Amino acid sequence: MIKKQHIETGLVFDGDDKSDPYGAVVPPVYQNSLFTFDSWEALERAFSDKENSVIYTRGNNPTVQYTEGKLALLAGGEKAKLFSSGMAAVSAGILHFLSQGDHLITVSNIYGPTATLIRNMLVPKMGVEVTYVSGNCLEEIAKAIRPNTSLIYLESPSSVIFSLQDLKQISLLAKEHDIATMIDNTWATPLYQKPLALGIDLEMHSCSKYLGGHSDIIGGVLIGSQSLINNISMKEYELLGAASSPNDASMLLRSLRTFPIRMERHQQNAMRIAEFLDNHEKVAEVFYPGLASFKQALLAGQQMTGFSGLFSFKLKTDNLVLIKNFFNTLKLFQKGVSWGGHESLIYAPAISCSVEQTPEHMKRMGISLSNMRVSIGLENADDLIADLTNALDNI
Ligand SMILES: *Cc1c(COP(=O)(O)O)cnc(C)c1O
């Protein structure tokens, strides 16, 4: 992999793939479960370097490895491991650092399924202790540290209200106490935020969002030092078995070629629409880290070089009939979960949170009925604004 060039070039250039005898311009998909060897000795050699050897696709596969190389390049990490989903990557990373009875520090507004993993599995099954912190106060985190704290798990910006954590300060604090740090970096993307360079040990992304970008694959990735990723490969990756399929890896590779261009447009569109909503009389508050009026705009500018297209806003009304009117009137904004694809989406976190989360968790996350989450796609921004204007006129 050529390291000195710009990211865009590294993501487009596949001339370093020498695996194909025909000079195919697009790397072939190795849709194989296993790979064969000439001899006993050759098999022995492969097993002695199992972290890198292509033996069985639950461990390694050439197509998956090639895509992992691009993801590592993008994040500025030594090595990446591609999983079958973002949650597979989250679970593998967290389980790697936590042992029975360990203490975990995390932020209140983490992604719902991650909160459920902690509450319904790690706490009752492994006796893990957990402290939730707001994340925007270093002293609060320092105070939460116990002798058995083994992991600080971050998500910056966090889900729903998009509050930030100071990655550099927190990683320094963690190093002082010999505590590992992991971040869910899905929102900012590896293009706009580089946690590894700020001292975070392990970076995670759901590739189902912007990295895939077309709402047609589920995937997840962990990126970090070679030794850490090798360790996770041999344990949580191979043994829990949530390996990426070669076909999905190849679709992700294709998506990565247009990733920087797509992000530019997501960001432009989101900024315009966030500003439009921020100035609208029927909107109470907009939570978008790219806005000049955003509470943590200073920190956002310090540790991110750009912003993605997912944000939320609160309608002034808390009348459910009017809220539903607004939601159901939208046409270009399709109604559904997830985000980060080419298409604009709207979702009300209260819909699933009231079913999946406890009232306390909803309160901690600051979720109310009037909270609307939008994923701004690649449509023309004027058309999206017209759709929103029409729906807001309805309440
Ligand atoms: C979607 C998402 C995940 C989980 O990813 P999947 O690919 O859906 O398993 C984790 N964190 C955040 C912030 C997400 O939005």
The ligand as an SDF file (V2000), in Angstrom:
LIG
                    3D

 15 15  0  0  0  0  0  0  0  0999 V2000
  -25.3310    1.2760   13.3480 C   0  0  0  0  0  0  0  0  0  0  0  0
  -24.4260    1.5650   14.4640 C   0  0  0  0  0  0  0  0  0  0  0  0
  -23.7230    0.5500   15.1150 C   0  0  0  0  0  0  0  0  0  0  0  0
  -23.9260   -0.9130   14.8090 C   0  0  0  0  0  0  0  0  0  0  0  0
  -23.6230   -1.2440   13.5140 O   0  0  0  0  0  0  0  0  0  0  0  0
  -24.3520   -2.4500   12.7220 P   0  0  0  0  0  0  0  0  0  0  0  0
  -23.5770   -2.5300   11.4800 O   0  0  0  0  0  0  0  0  0  0  0  0
  -25.7670   -2.0360   12.5480 O   0  0  0  0  0  0  0  0  0  0  0  0
  -24.2370   -3.6690   13.5760 O   0  0  0  0  0  0  0  0  0  0  0  0
  -22.8550    0.9140   16.1200 C   0  0  0  0  0  0  0  0  0  0  0  0
  -22.6950    2.1970   16.4790 N   0  0  0  0  0  0  0  0  0  0  0  0
  -23.3590    3.2020   15.8880 C   0  0  0  0  0  0  0  0  0  0  0  0
  -23.1400    4.5910   16.3320 C   0  0  0  0  0  0  0  0  0  0  0  0
  -24.2670    2.9110   14.8740 C   0  0  0  0  0  0  0  0  0  0  0  0
  -24.9580    3.8980   14.3090 O   0  0  0  0  0  0  0  0  0  0  0  0
  1  2  1  0
  2  3  1  0
  2 14  2  0
  3  4  1  0
  3 10  2  0
  4  5  1  0
  5  6  1  0
  6  7  2  0
  6  8  1  0
  6  9  1  0
 10 11  1  0
 11 12  2  0
 12 13  1  0
 12 14  1  0
 14 15  1  0
M  END
$$$$
